[in-house]
Amino acid sequence: MGLPSPAPNARALVTGASQGIGEAIARRLAEYGHNLIIVARREDVLTRLAEELREAHGVTVDVHACDLSIDEEVTALIDALSDVTVNILVNSAGIASFGPFVKQDWEYETNQFNLNATAVFRLTNAVVHPMVARGEGAICNVGSAAGNIPIPNNATYVFTKAGVNAFTESLHYELKSTGVHCTLLAPGPVRDDVIPESEKSIVDKVVPDFLWTTYDSCAHETLAAMARNRRRVVPGPLSKGMDFVSTYAPTALLSPIMGKFYSKMG
């Protein structure tokens, strides 16, 4: 077992590649010699990243700037992939909202659902059929430990991530005999190595530094898990703790506590 080998005519497609987990995974894949298609809204950021990775690793990096919360732009990306061999897919693009659902901006909530769930669903469908036909490929969808339980004041995000979690783990079992790997990345909070005090969120201030997972460490663990065709990867001590508690703690006890905490982030 392992990831598909780098090939001149193949591409690893990474969404949300302009920052965070998506950027870190794109960097790791380029380091391993994979040619890339990087996707996010900010073309200028993608272009700078592409130039850096080409120069550092000698790989081909194609930039596709689009908004995956817009159905037509997802369709355009899928159409652009029609003559491309995508042997690795990482669906990392996502957004969140906090606070009571009834007070949220409906347009933003709809965009969140489209980006976090519908785009993942559509892009997975677009690449999995050719992967199965070739008998090789690897898919990673970024869900969340937050998708394990009901969390008041984070309802839409939890809705989308619960779906991604269940969808990806179901596909993992469906694809086991096909040669196509399918792994769920279910992180808790992940961040850069160092956060300036002025930029720290309430989570940054409450959780000790040693419990955090960096984006690069998360990327390393994720690609290793994909290579081994693990069903689920939960990187770092904080994420593992969240995953354990959210799986085994009584919902009636945990959900109100989580809801109170998340209400402070809105």
C-alpha positions in Angstrom: 0.0 0.0 0.0 1.0 3.6 -0.4 0.1 6.8 -2.1 0.0 6.8 -5.9 3.4 7.5 -7.3 4.1 10.9 -8.8 3.7 10.8 -12.6 4.2 13.5 -15.3 0.6 13.2 -16.5 -1.0 12.9 -13.1 -2.1 15.6 -10.6 -2.9 15.9 -6.9 -5.9 18.2 -6.5 -6.0 20.2 -3.3 -8.8 22.5 -2.4 -8.4 25.2 0.3 -4.8 25.4 -0.7 -4.3 29.1 0.0 -3.9 28.6 3.7 -4.1 26.2 6.7 -4.3 22.4 6.3 -4.8 22.6 2.5 -1.7 24.7 2.0 0.4 22.4 4.3 -0.7 19.3 2.4 0.0 20.9 -0.9 3.5 21.7 0.3 4.1 18.2 1.5 2.8 16.7 -1.8 5.1 18.9 -3.8 8.0 17.9 -1.6 7.2 14.3 -2.4 7.3 15.1 -6.1 3.6 15.3 -7.0 2.4 17.7 -9.7 -0.5 19.7 -8.3 -3.8 21.5 -9.0 -4.3 24.0 -6.2 -7.7 25.5 -5.7 -9.0 28.4 -3.6 -10.6 31.8 -4.1 -7.5 34.0 -3.8 -5.7 33.7 -7.1 -2.8 36.0 -6.0 -2.0 33.8 -3.0 -2.3 30.6 -5.1 0.0 32.1 -7.8 2.7 32.9 -5.2 2.5 29.4 -3.7 2.6 27.8 -7.1 5.8 29.8 -8.0 7.4 28.8 -4.7 6.7 25.1 -5.1 7.8 25.0 -8.8 11.1 26.6 -7.9 11.7 24.5 -4.7 10.6 21.1 -6.0 10.6 21.2 -9.8 6.9 20.1 -10.0 4.1 21.3 -12.2 1.6 23.4 -10.3 -1.7 24.4 -12.0 -3.7 27.2 -10.3 -7.5 27.2 -10.4 -9.0 30.1 -8.6 -12.7 29.7 -7.9 -15.3 29.9 -5.2 -16.5 26.3 -4.4 -19.6 27.6 -2.6 -20.9 28.6 -6.0 -22.4 25.6 -7.9 -21.4 26.9 -11.4 -17.8 27.3 -10.3 -17.7 23.8 -9.0 -19.0 22.7 -12.4 -16.4 24.6 -14.2 -13.6 23.0 -12.1 -15.0 19.5 -12.8 -15.2 20.3 -16.5 -11.6 21.4 -16.4 -10.7 18.0 -14.9 -12.3 16.0 -17.7 -9.0 15.3 -19.4 -6.8 15.3 -16.3 -5.7 12.2 -14.4 -6.3 13.1 -10.8 -4.7 10.4 -8.7 -4.9 12.2 -5.3 -7.8 14.4 -4.1 -7.7 16.4 -0.9 -11.0 18.3 -0.1 -9.8 20.8 2.5 -11.7 24.0 1.7 -14.2 25.0 4.4 -15.6 27.8 6.5 -17.5 28.0 9.9 -19.9 30.2 11.7 -20.7 30.6 15.4 -23.7 31.7 17.4 -27.4 30.8 17.3 -28.6 29.4 14.0 -31.6 31.7 13.9 -29.3 34.8 14.1 -27.0 33.8 11.3 -26.8 35.3 7.8 -28.7 32.9 5.6 -26.5 33.6 2.5 -23.4 32.8 4.5 -24.9 29.6 6.0 -25.9 28.4 2.5 -22.5 29.1 1.2 -21.0 27.2 4.2 -23.2 24.2 3.4 -22.3 24.4 -0.3 -18.5 24.7 0.4 -18.2 22.3 3.3 -20.5 19.5 2.0 -21.8 19.9 -1.5 -18.5 20.7 -3.2 -16.8 17.8 -1.3 -19.6 15.5 -2.5 -19.3 16.6 -6.1 -15.5 16.6 -6.4 -15.3 13.2 -4.8 -17.8 11.9 -7.3 -15.9 13.5 -10.2 -12.6 11.7 -9.4 -13.6 8.5 -7.8 -15.0 6.8 -10.9 -11.8 7.2 -13.0 -9.8 6.1 -9.9 -11.8 2.9 -9.5 -11.4 2.2 -13.3 -7.6 2.6 -13.0 -7.5 0.6 -9.7 -5.5 3.3 -8.0 -6.1 6.6 -6.2 -6.3 8.3 -2.9 -9.0 10.6 -1.5 -8.9 12.6 1.8 -11.9 14.6 2.9 -11.4 17.0 5.8 -14.2 16.6 8.3 -14.0 17.5 11.9 -14.1 16.1 15.5 -16.9 18.6 15.8 -18.9 16.4 13.5 -19.2 13.7 16.1 -21.8 15.4 18.4 -24.5 18.1 18.4 -22.8 21.5 19.2 -25.2 24.5 19.9 -23.9 27.7 18.4 -22.1 25.8 15.7 -25.0 24.1 14.1 -24.4 24.5 10.4 -20.7 23.7 10.6 -21.5 20.6 12.6 -24.2 19.6 10.1 -21.8 19.8 7.2 -18.9 18.0 9.0 -21.1 15.2 10.4 -22.1 14.5 6.8 -18.5 14.6 5.5 -17.4 12.3 8.4 -20.0 9.7 7.7 -19.8 10.0 3.9 -16.0 9.5 3.8 -15.9 6.7 6.3 -18.7 4.9 4.4 -16.7 5.3 1.1 -13.6 3.9 2.8 -15.3 0.6 3.3 -17.0 0.6 -0.2 -13.6 1.2 -1.9 -11.5 -1.2 0.1 -11.3 -3.8 -2.7 -10.8 -1.3 -5.5 -7.2 -0.1 -4.9 -8.6 3.4 -4.1 -7.7 4.7 -0.6 -10.3 6.9 1.2 -9.4 8.6 4.5 -11.2 11.0 6.7 -9.2 13.8 8.4 -11.1 14.7 11.5 -9.0 17.4 13.3 -9.8 19.6 16.2 -8.1 23.0 16.4 -4.9 23.2 14.3 -2.7 26.3 14.0 0.6 27.8 13.0 3.6 27.1 15.3 3.6 30.6 16.7 0.5 32.9 17.1 1.0 36.6 18.0 -0.8 37.5 21.2 -2.9 40.0 19.4 -4.2 37.4 17.0 -5.0 34.7 19.5 -8.6 33.5 19.6 -10.3 32.4 22.8 -9.3 28.8 22.0 -5.7 29.8 21.6 -5.7 31.5 25.0 -7.5 28.6 26.8 -5.6 25.6 25.4 -1.9 25.2 26.4 0.6 25.4 23.5 1.9 21.8 23.9 -1.6 20.4 23.1 -1.8 22.1 19.6 -1.1 20.5 16.3 0.7 22.5 13.6 -0.5 22.6 10.1 2.7 20.9 8.9 2.4 18.1 11.5 -1.2 17.6 10.5 -0.2 17.3 6.8 2.5 14.8 7.6 0.1 12.6 9.7 -2.6 12.9 7.1 -0.5 11.8 4.1 0.9 8.9 6.1 -2.6 7.8 7.0 -3.7 8.1 3.4 -0.7 5.9 2.3 -1.8 3.2 4.8 -5.5 3.6 3.8 -6.6 4.4 7.3 -10.3 5.1 7.7 -9.8 8.0 10.0 -6.9 10.2 11.1 -7.1 12.5 14.1 -3.8 14.4 14.4 -2.3 15.7 17.6 -3.2 15.3 21.3 -5.9 18.0 21.5 -7.7 16.6 18.5 -7.5 13.1 19.8 -8.8 14.2 23.2 -11.7 16.0 21.5 -12.4 13.0 19.3 -12.4 10.6 22.3 -14.6 12.8 24.5 -17.1 13.6 21.7 -17.4 9.9 20.9 -17.9 8.5 24.4 -19.1 11.3 26.7 -22.9 11.5 27.2 -24.4 13.9 24.7 -26.8 15.4 27.2 -23.8 16.4 29.3 -21.3 17.4 26.7 -23.4 19.3 24.2 -24.5 22.1 26.5 -20.9 22.6 27.7 -19.7 22.8 24.1 -22.5 25.1 23.2 -21.6 27.5 26.0 -18.0 27.5 24.9 -18.8 28.1 21.2 -21.2 30.9 22.1 -18.1 33.0 23.1 -16.7 32.6 19.6 -19.6 34.3 17.8 
